[in-house]
Amino acid sequence: MHRSANPPLAIKARVLASLTRLVAVSLVPVAFCRAPGRARFTACQWALALRFPAEDLRGLAPQTLAAFTHARAEAFWRDKQLIGLTSGYRDPAEQHRIFAAEVARTGSVAAARLRVLPPEESGHVRGLALDVRPTEGALWLERHGWRYGLYRIYDNEWWHFEYRTVAPVRLPSPAAARWPRRTHGDEPWRRAPRPDGGRPPYMNATAGPAA
Ligand SMILES: [Zn+2]
């Protein structure tokens, strides 16, 4: 986070990034045997999973997952920038627990909403939100993520991104969010796709989105 103020951490991060890159390069031949058309993409995901062992990509909406993995593959191979997932999908009970804890910590619902939304409004519960790391990775995503439909949503959360088919207006904080309430099972990605797919350009490439 404050890498410049902590040289040992910055050095460690750089060494780990170099090692991750070496691992990815060495895994390309193996990935080629598994999926010849997307060896670098696959090897990059394997290497990042080793670098960020705690990350869990399960439960993300298919388009969010495809956007995130393709975006970070580009960041990795083109710009040598690692991007890890700190928190993606959360089930409603977990989101409720986080929200309740924030209400208890801050003393009010209004104060809690500056950082956390209740389950029925959270992009994490719908599989559309991604909390990423490190700060440099978030900056990369803020600069380039739009090409994949990934946008920073809040001024006060540099780490939080959401998949959108239309560029959103950035809000000061989650408290300013005005989500239509949805019932479970009515998430946008569960509905039939629109004729144009509402897809970002990269998904029209012949390689197609990630599985
Ligand atoms: Zn978040």
Boltz pocket constraint, residues with backbone or C-beta under 6 A from the ligand:
constraints:
  - pocket:
      binder: B
      contacts: [[A, 87], [A, 124], [A, 129], [A, 130], [A, 131], [A, 159], [A, 160], [A, 161]]
      max_distance: 6.0
